[in-house]
Amino acid sequence: MEYLVTMTTQVPDGTSEEAVSDVRAREAVRSSELAAEGALLRLWRPPLQPGEWRTLGLFAAGDEGRLEKVLASMRVWRTDEVTPLSPHQNDPGPGRDLQETGAEFLTTFTAAIPAGTPGQAVVDTEAREAERAHELARQGHLVRLWVLPGQGRSLGLWRARDAAEMQATIQSLPLFAWMIVEITPLTQHPSDPAIATTEGAGYGLS
């Protein structure tokens, strides 16, 4: 099972730069180990306020108990918020080329179908949505798609040249008019397994 984990770090007041650097180095090594084990799939930085240290991670584990053991093995000065992800019928699936160019974005979709909408209209629109999702996956825009906890909610990982292209891509979805959409731009994390490096900062510490 896959999980999205929001990792927020608060370094204790008075901590030396040497101590911070040491934790960064150890967490970078640990991230490489977890990636090799298949437990850590991706790492990103979301938009941050000054002084805020937060990282988004995509993890794989048999269940939440096993995930907690993974997170505890590299948790320093940090709190974690875990969101379980379920397979979506329109998910292109893992194993896609992570070296493709373009900025990455996370989207949260919440269904808001107007009351009284005929059932057949919903079925037809969902069928066109599936076709469009497959087309966007072939074009390299839609990377992954999951079902979130709660009724009618989903999470998407996308690629686009910029925010304008991302917005246009989302608006091209047949269900767009019936969805509440939140778009989160992502930036590269030095310990992201997708860039295959052991250099840089650890989880949430840069």
N, C-alpha and C positions, 0 to 999 in steps of 0.2 A: 504494500500500500504506500501511496505517496502522501507527503505532508508539506504544507507551507509553514515555515517557522519564522516568526518575527523575533529577532534577537536584539535586545536593547541593553547596552553596556553603560554602567555608571562607575567610573574609576573613583575609588575613595579619595577624599581630600588628603593632600599631603603625600600622595604616592609619587615616588621619584620617577623621572623619565627613564632611568635605567630599568626600573621594575616594569614599567609599561612596555618598553622595548623587549624585555625578556618574555613577557606574556605574548606579545605579538609574534615573536619568533616561534614559541612553542605551539601556539594555535595554528600558525601557518603549516608547521610540520604535521600537526594532528589533522588538519583539513585534507592534506595530501593522503594520509593514511585512510581516512574515512572515504575519500573518493575512490581509492584503490579497492576498498572493500565493497563498493557499490552503495554505501549508505548516504553519502553526500553527492547530490547530482548537480546542483547549481548554487551559486551565491551571487547576490546583487546588492547594490546600494540604492535605496529609494531616495527621494528628495529629503534633505536634512536641514534643520535649523542650525544656526551657529552653536557649536558646543554639543550638538546632539550626535550620539554614536549609535547607529542602528543598521542592521543588516537583515536582508531577506534570504532565506535558504530553502531550497527544495531538497527534501530528504526522502529516502525509501527505507521502510522497516516493516516487519511482519505485523506489528501492532504498536499501540501507543506505549506499552510497557517497554518494548525493545527500543523504541525511539528515545524514550527517556534515558535509557542507559547510554545511548550514543551521545545525546546532548549533555548529559552529566559528565561525560568523559572529557569535554572541552569547555565546560562552563566556568568562567572566571569573571567576577564582577558583573554578572549578566542575568537578566530575566528573559524567559522565552514564552512566546504565545504561539501555541500549536493549532493549526487548522487542518483537519483531515480532508483529503481530496479523494473523490470517487471518480471512476472512469466516466467520461462523457461520450455519448454515441457518435459525436462528430470529431472526437480527438484524433489528430493525425497519428498519434502514437510516439513513443520515445525512440531514440536512436537516429534522430535526424541530424543533418550536418550542422554542428554548432559553430562552425567557422564562417558561416555565411555573414556577409556584411550587413550593416544597418543597425540602428538603435533598437533596443528592446523595450517593450511596454507590457505591463500587466493590466488586464481589464477585469472589472467585476461587473457582471450583468445580473440585473434583478428583473424578472418578468413583471410587466405591468399591463397585461392584456385588458382592454376596456371591457367593462361589464356589458353583457348582451352581445358580444362578438360571436357570430355563428361558429359552431364547432368545426364545420367543414373548412371555414376560412382559416382557422387556426391550424388545422391539419395541413392544408395546402401551403400555408406560409412556412410552417416548420419543414416541409419537404424542400421548398426552395432554399431555406436556410441551410439545410444539410448540403445541397448542391453547391451553394456559394462557399460554404466552409471548406469543402474539398477543393474547390478552385483556388481559394486563397492559400491553402496548404501547398498546393502544387507550385504556386507562385513564390513560396517562401515567406509569406506574410504571417500565416497562422502556424505557430510552432507546436503548441499544446493547448488542450482544452479539458477542463475538469468540472465536475459538479461540486458545488460548495454545500455545506450544511444549511438547511433552511429551504423553504419552498421556492422553487423557480430561480435559484441562484447558481451562477457558474463563474469560473475563473479562466481567463485566457492569457496565454503568453504569445506575444506578437513581435514581428520585426517590421520596421518601416524606415524610410530615409530620415524622417523628422516627424514632429508632432502633427503637422498639417496633413502629411500622407496618412498617418495613423488615424486621424479623425475622419478623413475621407474613406478609408478602408472600413471603419466601423459603420459609417453611414450607409455603406453599400450593402450591409446585411439586411435581408428581407424583414427580420424581426426588429430592426432598429427602432421603429416607431412604437414598438410595444415593450421597450426595455428602458430601465434606468441604468445608465452607464457611468462607471468611474474609471478613469485612465490614469495609471501611475507610471511615469517615465522611470526607467532604470538606468543606472550607470554601472560600469564594470567594477567588480571587486577583485583585488589582486589575488585572492585565494580561490577564485572561481575555477572549478575543475575544467570548465570549457576552454580556458586559455592555457591549461596545462603548464602552470608555473608554481613553484614553491617559494617564490620571492614575494615580498610585500607584507602587508599587514594581515593580522588575524581577524577573526570574526568581530565586526563592530568596533574595532579599535583604531580606525583611521578615518 
